């Protein structure tokens, strides 16, 4: 394993992802299942974080702000 890469996925659901990210510097943070792992505060932090790089993988859920239902 590369010590410069931090990987998070659905198995980390019970952990405090926000604190883990805030206490990490100079890493590539890979977040799979980001749609279920990240809360709004953590998403805002990631958007402004200049100490790390991120690879974020998630799904567009129906509860997402970006989801629009097509007319039938």
PyMOL Python script that loads the backbone (N, CA, C, O; Angstrom):
from pymol import cmd

cmd.read_pdbstr("""\
ATOM      1  N   UNK A   1       0.818  -1.182   0.000  1.00  0.00           N
ATOM      2  CA  UNK A   1       0.000   0.000   0.000  1.00  0.00           C
ATOM      3  C   UNK A   1       0.867   1.252   0.000  1.00  0.00           C
ATOM      4  O   UNK A   1       1.928   1.300   0.621  1.00  0.00           O
ATOM      5  N   UNK A   2       0.396   2.237  -0.695  1.00  0.00           N
ATOM      6  CA  UNK A   2       1.104   3.504  -0.772  1.00  0.00           C
ATOM      7  C   UNK A   2       0.664   4.393   0.395  1.00  0.00           C
ATOM      8  O   UNK A   2      -0.527   4.670   0.538  1.00  0.00           O
ATOM      9  N   UNK A   3       1.593   4.836   1.219  1.00  0.00           N
ATOM     10  CA  UNK A   3       1.215   5.663   2.383  1.00  0.00           C
ATOM     11  C   UNK A   3       0.703   7.052   2.014  1.00  0.00           C
ATOM     12  O   UNK A   3       0.162   7.759   2.864  1.00  0.00           O
ATOM     13  N   UNK A   4       0.868   7.446   0.752  1.00  0.00           N
ATOM     14  CA  UNK A   4       0.389   8.758   0.309  1.00  0.00           C
ATOM     15  C   UNK A   4      -1.039   8.723  -0.224  1.00  0.00           C
ATOM     16  O   UNK A   4      -1.563   9.742  -0.676  1.00  0.00           O
ATOM     17  N   UNK A   5      -1.672   7.543  -0.170  1.00  0.00           N
ATOM     18  CA  UNK A   5      -3.044   7.397  -0.652  1.00  0.00           C
ATOM     19  C   UNK A   5      -3.925   6.901   0.495  1.00  0.00           C
ATOM     20  O   UNK A   5      -3.611   5.913   1.159  1.00  0.00           O
ATOM     21  N   UNK A   6      -5.029   7.606   0.711  1.00  0.00           N
ATOM     22  CA  UNK A   6      -6.013   7.217   1.720  1.00  0.00           C
ATOM     23  C   UNK A   6      -7.269   6.786   0.974  1.00  0.00           C
ATOM     24  O   UNK A   6      -7.819   7.558   0.189  1.00  0.00           O
ATOM     25  N   UNK A   7      -7.725   5.563   1.214  1.00  0.00           N
ATOM     26  CA  UNK A   7      -8.912   5.051   0.531  1.00  0.00           C
ATOM     27  C   UNK A   7     -10.055   4.888   1.526  1.00  0.00           C
ATOM     28  O   UNK A   7      -9.885   4.312   2.600  1.00  0.00           O
ATOM     29  N   UNK A   8     -11.223   5.406   1.150  1.00  0.00           N
ATOM     30  CA  UNK A   8     -12.415   5.306   1.982  1.00  0.00           C
ATOM     31  C   UNK A   8     -13.551   4.747   1.136  1.00  0.00           C
ATOM     32  O   UNK A   8     -13.686   5.093  -0.038  1.00  0.00           O
ATOM     33  N   UNK A   9     -14.373   3.876   1.738  1.00  0.00           N
ATOM     34  CA  UNK A   9     -15.542   3.352   1.029  1.00  0.00           C
ATOM     35  C   UNK A   9     -16.651   3.027   2.022  1.00  0.00           C
ATOM     36  O   UNK A   9     -16.585   3.431   3.182  1.00  0.00           O
ATOM     37  N   UNK A  10     -17.666   2.300   1.571  1.00  0.00           N
ATOM     38  CA  UNK A  10     -18.830   2.032   2.406  1.00  0.00           C
ATOM     39  C   UNK A  10     -18.485   1.309   3.713  1.00  0.00           C
ATOM     40  O   UNK A  10     -19.247   1.395   4.676  1.00  0.00           O
ATOM     41  N   UNK A  11     -17.375   0.613   3.762  1.00  0.00           N
ATOM     42  CA  UNK A  11     -16.964  -0.068   4.992  1.00  0.00           C
ATOM     43  C   UNK A  11     -16.542   0.920   6.078  1.00  0.00           C
ATOM     44  O   UNK A  11     -16.442   0.555   7.249  1.00  0.00           O
ATOM     45  N   UNK A  12     -16.294   2.166   5.689  1.00  0.00           N
ATOM     46  CA  UNK A  12     -15.883   3.205   6.632  1.00  0.00           C
ATOM     47  C   UNK A  12     -17.068   4.049   7.109  1.00  0.00           C
ATOM     48  O   UNK A  12     -16.874   5.113   7.696  1.00  0.00           O
ATOM     49  N   UNK A  13     -18.277   3.584   6.862  1.00  0.00           N
ATOM     50  CA  UNK A  13     -19.480   4.357   7.169  1.00  0.00           C
ATOM     51  C   UNK A  13     -19.577   4.757   8.640  1.00  0.00           C
ATOM     52  O   UNK A  13     -20.061   5.846   8.948  1.00  0.00           O
ATOM     53  N   UNK A  14     -19.131   3.905   9.542  1.00  0.00           N
ATOM     54  CA  UNK A  14     -19.228   4.185  10.980  1.00  0.00           C
ATOM     55  C   UNK A  14     -18.126   5.109  11.488  1.00  0.00           C
ATOM     56  O   UNK A  14     -18.191   5.582  12.623  1.00  0.00           O
ATOM     57  N   UNK A  15     -17.128   5.366  10.671  1.00  0.00           N
ATOM     58  CA  UNK A  15     -16.024   6.239  11.080  1.00  0.00           C
ATOM     59  C   UNK A  15     -16.394   7.701  10.850  1.00  0.00           C
ATOM     60  O   UNK A  15     -17.301   8.007  10.077  1.00  0.00           O
ATOM     61  N   UNK A  16     -15.689   8.590  11.523  1.00  0.00           N
ATOM     62  CA  UNK A  16     -15.926  10.018  11.334  1.00  0.00           C
ATOM     63  C   UNK A  16     -15.058  10.494  10.163  1.00  0.00           C
ATOM     64  O   UNK A  16     -13.915  10.915  10.341  1.00  0.00           O
ATOM     65  N   UNK A  17     -15.629  10.415   8.981  1.00  0.00           N
ATOM     66  CA  UNK A  17     -14.905  10.744   7.744  1.00  0.00           C
ATOM     67  C   UNK A  17     -14.419  12.197   7.765  1.00  0.00           C
ATOM     68  O   UNK A  17     -13.298  12.488   7.350  1.00  0.00           O
ATOM     69  N   UNK A  18     -15.270  13.101   8.251  1.00  0.00           N
ATOM     70  CA  UNK A  18     -14.902  14.521   8.298  1.00  0.00           C
ATOM     71  C   UNK A  18     -13.639  14.760   9.096  1.00  0.00           C
ATOM     72  O   UNK A  18     -12.746  15.477   8.645  1.00  0.00           O
ATOM     73  N   UNK A  19     -13.554  14.171  10.273  1.00  0.00           N
ATOM     74  CA  UNK A  19     -12.347  14.326  11.103  1.00  0.00           C
ATOM     75  C   UNK A  19     -11.133  13.681  10.450  1.00  0.00           C
ATOM     76  O   UNK A  19     -10.030  14.224  10.503  1.00  0.00           O
ATOM     77  N   UNK A  20     -11.339  12.522   9.837  1.00  0.00           N
ATOM     78  CA  UNK A  20     -10.217  11.847   9.165  1.00  0.00           C
ATOM     79  C   UNK A  20      -9.637  12.744   8.074  1.00  0.00           C
ATOM     80  O   UNK A  20      -8.418  12.878   7.959  1.00  0.00           O
ATOM     81  N   UNK A  21     -10.505  13.353   7.277  1.00  0.00           N
ATOM     82  CA  UNK A  21     -10.047  14.206   6.181  1.00  0.00           C
ATOM     83  C   UNK A  21      -9.394  15.473   6.707  1.00  0.00           C
ATOM     84  O   UNK A  21      -8.357  15.897   6.198  1.00  0.00           O
ATOM     85  N   UNK A  22      -9.994  16.078   7.721  1.00  0.00           N
ATOM     86  CA  UNK A  22      -9.442  17.325   8.277  1.00  0.00           C
ATOM     87  C   UNK A  22      -8.067  17.119   8.914  1.00  0.00           C
ATOM     88  O   UNK A  22      -7.279  18.061   8.999  1.00  0.00           O
ATOM     89  N   UNK A  23      -7.773  15.900   9.360  1.00  0.00           N
ATOM     90  CA  UNK A  23      -6.494  15.607  10.010  1.00  0.00           C
ATOM     91  C   UNK A  23      -5.474  14.997   9.051  1.00  0.00           C
ATOM     92  O   UNK A  23      -4.445  14.479   9.483  1.00  0.00           O
ATOM     93  N   UNK A  24      -5.757  15.058   7.767  1.00  0.00           N
ATOM     94  CA  UNK A  24      -4.869  14.473   6.759  1.00  0.00           C
ATOM     95  C   UNK A  24      -4.254  15.582   5.909  1.00  0.00           C
ATOM     96  O   UNK A  24      -4.943  16.525   5.522  1.00  0.00           O
ATOM     97  N   UNK A  25      -2.959  15.468   5.620  1.00  0.00           N
ATOM     98  CA  UNK A  25      -2.267  16.452   4.787  1.00  0.00           C
ATOM     99  C   UNK A  25      -1.374  15.756   3.773  1.00  0.00           C
ATOM    100  O   UNK A  25      -0.797  14.704   4.047  1.00  0.00           O
ATOM    101  N   UNK A  26      -1.273  16.361   2.601  1.00  0.00           N
ATOM    102  CA  UNK A  26      -0.375  15.915   1.533  1.00  0.00           C
ATOM    103  C   UNK A  26      -0.665  14.480   1.094  1.00  0.00           C
ATOM    104  O   UNK A  26       0.251  13.677   0.915  1.00  0.00           O
ATOM    105  N   UNK A  27      -1.957  14.169   0.924  1.00  0.00           N
ATOM    106  CA  UNK A  27      -2.364  12.828   0.506  1.00  0.00           C
ATOM    107  C   UNK A  27      -3.324  12.907  -0.676  1.00  0.00           C
ATOM    108  O   UNK A  27      -3.946  13.940  -0.922  1.00  0.00           O
ATOM    109  N   UNK A  28      -3.431  11.811  -1.392  1.00  0.00           N
ATOM    110  CA  UNK A  28      -4.495  11.613  -2.351  1.00  0.00           C
ATOM    111  C   UNK A  28      -5.571  10.842  -1.600  1.00  0.00           C
ATOM    112  O   UNK A  28      -5.330   9.727  -1.139  1.00  0.00           O
ATOM    113  N   UNK A  29      -6.742  11.422  -1.476  1.00  0.00           N
ATOM    114  CA  UNK A  29      -7.836  10.784  -0.753  1.00  0.00           C
ATOM    115  C   UNK A  29      -8.851  10.295  -1.775  1.00  0.00           C
ATOM    116  O   UNK A  29      -9.462  11.086  -2.494  1.00  0.00           O
ATOM    117  N   UNK A  30      -9.021   8.977  -1.826  1.00  0.00           N
ATOM    118  CA  UNK A  30      -9.963   8.347  -2.751  1.00  0.00           C
ATOM    119  C   UNK A  30     -11.208   7.985  -1.956  1.00  0.00           C
ATOM    120  O   UNK A  30     -11.136   7.228  -0.988  1.00  0.00           O
ATOM    121  N   UNK A  31     -12.351   8.527  -2.366  1.00  0.00           N
ATOM    122  CA  UNK A  31     -13.598   8.287  -1.644  1.00  0.00           C
ATOM    123  C   UNK A  31     -14.584   7.617  -2.587  1.00  0.00           C
ATOM    124  O   UNK A  31     -15.133   8.257  -3.484  1.00  0.00           O
ATOM    125  N   UNK A  32     -14.806   6.319  -2.376  1.00  0.00           N
ATOM    126  CA  UNK A  32     -15.818   5.585  -3.126  1.00  0.00           C
ATOM    127  C   UNK A  32     -17.090   5.597  -2.295  1.00  0.00           C
ATOM    128  O   UNK A  32     -17.019   5.596  -1.066  1.00  0.00           O
ATOM    129  N   UNK A  33     -18.235   5.608  -2.928  1.00  0.00           N
ATOM    130  CA  UNK A  33     -19.529   5.722  -2.238  1.00  0.00           C
ATOM    131  C   UNK A  33     -19.648   7.066  -1.527  1.00  0.00           C
ATOM    132  O   UNK A  33     -20.220   7.153  -0.441  1.00  0.00           O
ATOM    133  N   UNK A  34     -19.109   8.100  -2.142  1.00  0.00           N
ATOM    134  CA  UNK A  34     -19.126   9.432  -1.532  1.00  0.00           C
ATOM    135  C   UNK A  34     -20.542   9.909  -1.260  1.00  0.00           C
ATOM    136  O   UNK A  34     -20.762  10.686  -0.331  1.00  0.00           O
ATOM    137  N   UNK A  35     -21.495   9.462  -2.044  1.00  0.00           N
ATOM    138  CA  UNK A  35     -22.877   9.878  -1.858  1.00  0.00           C
ATOM    139  C   UNK A  35     -23.429   9.463  -0.505  1.00  0.00           C
ATOM    140  O   UNK A  35     -24.329  10.121   0.017  1.00  0.00           O
ATOM    141  N   UNK A  36     -22.913   8.388   0.076  1.00  0.00           N
ATOM    142  CA  UNK A  36     -23.388   7.961   1.398  1.00  0.00           C
ATOM    143  C   UNK A  36     -22.413   8.314   2.517  1.00  0.00           C
ATOM    144  O   UNK A  36     -22.800   8.340   3.685  1.00  0.00           O
ATOM    145  N   UNK A  37     -21.165   8.584   2.180  1.00  0.00           N
ATOM    146  CA  UNK A  37     -20.160   8.846   3.216  1.00  0.00           C
ATOM    147  C   UNK A  37     -20.034  10.314   3.605  1.00  0.00           C
ATOM    148  O   UNK A  37     -19.700  10.620   4.750  1.00  0.00           O
ATOM    149  N   UNK A  38     -20.296  11.225   2.673  1.00  0.00           N
ATOM    150  CA  UNK A  38     -20.001  12.637   2.926  1.00  0.00           C
ATOM    151  C   UNK A  38     -21.259  13.424   3.295  1.00  0.00           C
ATOM    152  O   UNK A  38     -22.284  13.350   2.618  1.00  0.00           O
ATOM    153  N   UNK A  39     -21.149  14.171   4.380  1.00  0.00           N
ATOM    154  CA  UNK A  39     -22.230  15.098   4.719  1.00  0.00           C
ATOM    155  C   UNK A  39     -21.913  16.448   4.087  1.00  0.00           C
ATOM    156  O   UNK A  39     -20.831  16.640   3.531  1.00  0.00           O
ATOM    157  N   UNK A  40     -22.848  17.374   4.174  1.00  0.00           N
ATOM    158  CA  UNK A  40     -22.675  18.676   3.516  1.00  0.00           C
ATOM    159  C   UNK A  40     -21.471  19.449   4.043  1.00  0.00           C
ATOM    160  O   UNK A  40     -20.778  20.102   3.262  1.00  0.00           O
ATOM    161  N   UNK A  41     -21.205  19.393   5.346  1.00  0.00           N
ATOM    162  CA  UNK A  41     -20.051  20.101   5.915  1.00  0.00           C
ATOM    163  C   UNK A  41     -18.735  19.556   5.371  1.00  0.00           C
ATOM    164  O   UNK A  41     -17.819  20.318   5.063  1.00  0.00           O
ATOM    165  N   UNK A  42     -18.648  18.245   5.256  1.00  0.00           N
ATOM    166  CA  UNK A  42     -17.425  17.630   4.733  1.00  0.00           C
ATOM    167  C   UNK A  42     -17.257  17.950   3.251  1.00  0.00           C
ATOM    168  O   UNK A  42     -16.136  18.171   2.791  1.00  0.00           O
ATOM    169  N   UNK A  43     -18.348  17.976   2.505  1.00  0.00           N
ATOM    170  CA  UNK A  43     -18.273  18.345   1.078  1.00  0.00           C
ATOM    171  C   UNK A  43     -17.755  19.771   0.918  1.00  0.00           C
ATOM    172  O   UNK A  43     -16.937  20.042   0.039  1.00  0.00           O
ATOM    173  N   UNK A  44     -18.224  20.672   1.758  1.00  0.00           N
ATOM    174  CA  UNK A  44     -17.752  22.063   1.702  1.00  0.00           C
ATOM    175  C   UNK A  44     -16.265  22.135   2.037  1.00  0.00           C
ATOM    176  O   UNK A  44     -15.510  22.861   1.390  1.00  0.00           O
ATOM    177  N   UNK A  45     -15.848  21.372   3.063  1.00  0.00           N
ATOM    178  CA  UNK A  45     -14.439  21.359   3.446  1.00  0.00           C
ATOM    179  C   UNK A  45     -13.574  20.876   2.272  1.00  0.00           C
ATOM    180  O   UNK A  45     -12.551  21.484   1.958  1.00  0.00           O
ATOM    181  N   UNK A  46     -13.989  19.788   1.634  1.00  0.00           N
ATOM    182  CA  UNK A  46     -13.234  19.231   0.508  1.00  0.00           C
ATOM    183  C   UNK A  46     -13.115  20.249  -0.625  1.00  0.00           C
ATOM    184  O   UNK A  46     -12.062  20.367  -1.252  1.00  0.00           O
ATOM    185  N   UNK A  47     -14.186  20.975  -0.882  1.00  0.00           N
ATOM    186  CA  UNK A  47     -14.177  21.961  -1.969  1.00  0.00           C
ATOM    187  C   UNK A  47     -13.141  23.051  -1.744  1.00  0.00           C
ATOM    188  O   UNK A  47     -12.624  23.619  -2.705  1.00  0.00           O
ATOM    189  N   UNK A  48     -12.831  23.350  -0.489  1.00  0.00           N
ATOM    190  CA  UNK A  48     -11.890  24.430  -0.174  1.00  0.00           C
ATOM    191  C   UNK A  48     -10.513  23.936   0.282  1.00  0.00           C
ATOM    192  O   UNK A  48      -9.606  24.737   0.505  1.00  0.00           O
ATOM    193  N   UNK A  49     -10.362  22.630   0.417  1.00  0.00           N
ATOM    194  CA  UNK A  49      -9.113  22.049   0.931  1.00  0.00           C
ATOM    195  C   UNK A  49      -7.995  22.164  -0.101  1.00  0.00           C
ATOM    196  O   UNK A  49      -8.115  21.669  -1.222  1.00  0.00           O
ATOM    197  N   UNK A  50      -6.896  22.829   0.295  1.00  0.00           N
ATOM    198  CA  UNK A  50      -5.743  22.939  -0.593  1.00  0.00           C
ATOM    199  C   UNK A  50      -4.558  22.100  -0.099  1.00  0.00           C
ATOM    200  O   UNK A  50      -3.453  22.223  -0.627  1.00  0.00           O
ATOM    201  N   UNK A  51      -4.781  21.253   0.906  1.00  0.00           N
ATOM    202  CA  UNK A  51      -3.712  20.423   1.470  1.00  0.00           C
ATOM    203  C   UNK A  51      -3.681  19.020   0.883  1.00  0.00           C
ATOM    204  O   UNK A  51      -2.680  18.316   1.019  1.00  0.00           O
ATOM    205  N   UNK A  52      -4.768  18.603   0.230  1.00  0.00           N
ATOM    206  CA  UNK A  52      -4.888  17.249  -0.294  1.00  0.00           C
ATOM    207  C   UNK A  52      -5.469  17.289  -1.701  1.00  0.00           C
ATOM    208  O   UNK A  52      -5.978  18.311  -2.162  1.00  0.00           O
ATOM    209  N   UNK A  53      -5.375  16.131  -2.373  1.00  0.00           N
ATOM    210  CA  UNK A  53      -6.051  15.948  -3.649  1.00  0.00           C
ATOM    211  C   UNK A  53      -7.100  14.867  -3.448  1.00  0.00           C
ATOM    212  O   UNK A  53      -6.935  13.980  -2.612  1.00  0.00           O
ATOM    213  N   UNK A  54      -8.189  14.944  -4.224  1.00  0.00           N
ATOM    214  CA  UNK A  54      -9.305  14.031  -4.031  1.00  0.00           C
ATOM    215  C   UNK A  54      -9.711  13.363  -5.331  1.00  0.00           C
ATOM    216  O   UNK A  54      -9.692  13.978  -6.398  1.00  0.00           O
ATOM    217  N   UNK A  55     -10.077  12.101  -5.225  1.00  0.00           N
ATOM    218  CA  UNK A  55     -10.759  11.358  -6.277  1.00  0.00           C
ATOM    219  C   UNK A  55     -12.061  10.899  -5.644  1.00  0.00           C
ATOM    220  O   UNK A  55     -12.066  10.032  -4.771  1.00  0.00           O
ATOM    221  N   UNK A  56     -13.162  11.484  -6.088  1.00  0.00           N
ATOM    222  CA  UNK A  56     -14.456  11.248  -5.449  1.00  0.00           C
ATOM    223  C   UNK A  56     -15.356  10.485  -6.411  1.00  0.00           C
ATOM    224  O   UNK A  56     -15.590  10.913  -7.541  1.00  0.00           O
ATOM    225  N   UNK A  57     -15.858   9.342  -5.940  1.00  0.00           N
ATOM    226  CA  UNK A  57     -16.715   8.478  -6.744  1.00  0.00           C
ATOM    227  C   UNK A  57     -18.042   8.321  -6.006  1.00  0.00           C
ATOM    228  O   UNK A  57     -18.064   7.958  -4.830  1.00  0.00           O
ATOM    229  N   UNK A  58     -19.122   8.589  -6.685  1.00  0.00           N
ATOM    230  CA  UNK A  58     -20.433   8.464  -6.059  1.00  0.00           C
ATOM    231  C   UNK A  58     -21.506   8.300  -7.110  1.00  0.00           C
ATOM    232  O   UNK A  58     -21.230   8.231  -8.308  1.00  0.00           O
ATOM    233  N   UNK A  59     -22.728   8.241  -6.636  1.00  0.00           N
ATOM    234  CA  UNK A  59     -23.875   8.111  -7.524  1.00  0.00           C
ATOM    235  C   UNK A  59     -24.772   9.308  -7.343  1.00  0.00           C
ATOM    236  O   UNK A  59     -24.763   9.948  -6.291  1.00  0.00           O
ATOM    237  N   UNK A  60     -25.528   9.606  -8.340  1.00  0.00           N
ATOM    238  CA  UNK A  60     -26.507  10.672  -8.274  1.00  0.00           C
ATOM    239  C   UNK A  60     -27.806  10.059  -7.759  1.00  0.00           C
ATOM    240  O   UNK A  60     -28.534   9.418  -8.517  1.00  0.00           O
ATOM    241  N   UNK A  61     -28.096  10.251  -6.492  1.00  0.00           N
ATOM    242  CA  UNK A  61     -29.293   9.662  -5.918  1.00  0.00           C
ATOM    243  C   UNK A  61     -30.514  10.524  -6.208  1.00  0.00           C
ATOM    244  O   UNK A  61     -30.382  11.685  -6.595  1.00  0.00           O
ATOM    245  N   UNK A  62     -31.694   9.959  -6.023  1.00  0.00           N
ATOM    246  CA  UNK A  62     -32.926  10.694  -6.278  1.00  0.00           C
ATOM    247  C   UNK A  62     -33.098  11.858  -5.322  1.00  0.00           C
ATOM    248  O   UNK A  62     -33.803  12.815  -5.643  1.00  0.00           O
ATOM    249  N   UNK A  63     -32.473  11.800  -4.157  1.00  0.00           N
ATOM    250  CA  UNK A  63     -32.550  12.884  -3.196  1.00  0.00           C
ATOM    251  C   UNK A  63     -31.579  14.009  -3.513  1.00  0.00           C
ATOM    252  O   UNK A  63     -31.597  15.050  -2.856  1.00  0.00           O
ATOM    253  N   UNK A  64     -30.741  13.808  -4.505  1.00  0.00           N
ATOM    254  CA  UNK A  64     -29.738  14.799  -4.864  1.00  0.00           C
ATOM    255  C   UNK A  64     -30.390  16.066  -5.421  1.00  0.00           C
ATOM    256  O   UNK A  64     -31.440  16.017  -6.062  1.00  0.00           O
ATOM    257  N   UNK A  65     -29.750  17.176  -5.161  1.00  0.00           N
ATOM    258  CA  UNK A  65     -30.220  18.457  -5.674  1.00  0.00           C
ATOM    259  C   UNK A  65     -30.193  18.448  -7.206  1.00  0.00           C
ATOM    260  O   UNK A  65     -31.026  19.100  -7.834  1.00  0.00           O
ATOM    261  N   UNK A  66     -29.273  17.737  -7.802  1.00  0.00           N
ATOM    262  CA  UNK A  66     -29.104  17.739  -9.251  1.00  0.00           C
ATOM    263  C   UNK A  66     -30.104  16.848  -9.976  1.00  0.00           C
ATOM    264  O   UNK A  66     -30.234  16.935 -11.197  1.00  0.00           O
ATOM    265  N   UNK A  67     -30.803  16.004  -9.252  1.00  0.00           N
ATOM    266  CA  UNK A  67     -31.717  15.055  -9.875  1.00  0.00           C
ATOM    267  C   UNK A  67     -33.000  15.771 -10.315  1.00  0.00           C
ATOM    268  O   UNK A  67     -33.635  16.478  -9.532  1.00  0.00           O
ATOM    269  N   UNK A  68     -33.360  15.571 -11.580  1.00  0.00           N
ATOM    270  CA  UNK A  68     -34.619  16.119 -12.077  1.00  0.00           C
ATOM    271  C   UNK A  68     -35.426  14.991 -12.692  1.00  0.00           C
ATOM    272  O   UNK A  68     -34.919  14.218 -13.506  1.00  0.00           O
ATOM    273  N   UNK A  69     -36.664  14.908 -12.303  1.00  0.00           N
ATOM    274  CA  UNK A  69     -37.533  13.871 -12.823  1.00  0.00           C
ATOM    275  C   UNK A  69     -38.012  14.269 -14.217  1.00  0.00           C
ATOM    276  O   UNK A  69     -38.439  15.402 -14.441  1.00  0.00           O
ATOM    277  N   UNK A  70     -37.933  13.321 -15.149  1.00  0.00           N
ATOM    278  CA  UNK A  70     -38.379  13.588 -16.505  1.00  0.00           C
ATOM    279  C   UNK A  70     -39.896  13.556 -16.567  1.00  0.00           C
ATOM    280  O   UNK A  70     -40.532  12.769 -15.866  1.00  0.00           O
ATOM    281  N   UNK A  71     -40.477  14.405 -17.398  1.00  0.00           N
ATOM    282  CA  UNK A  71     -41.924  14.411 -17.594  1.00  0.00           C
ATOM    283  C   UNK A  71     -42.325  13.201 -18.396  1.00  0.00           C
ATOM    284  O   UNK A  71     -41.613  12.792 -19.313  1.00  0.00           O
ATOM    285  N   UNK A  72     -43.451  12.632 -18.060  1.00  0.00           N
ATOM    286  CA  UNK A  72     -43.932  11.460 -18.784  1.00  0.00           C
ATOM    287  C   UNK A  72     -44.940  11.868 -19.814  1.00  0.00           C
ATOM    288  O   UNK A  72     -45.467  11.018 -20.532  1.00  0.00           O
TER     289      UNK A  72
END
""", "prot")
cmd.dss("prot")
cmd.show_as("cartoon", "prot")
cmd.util.cbc("prot")
cmd.orient("prot")
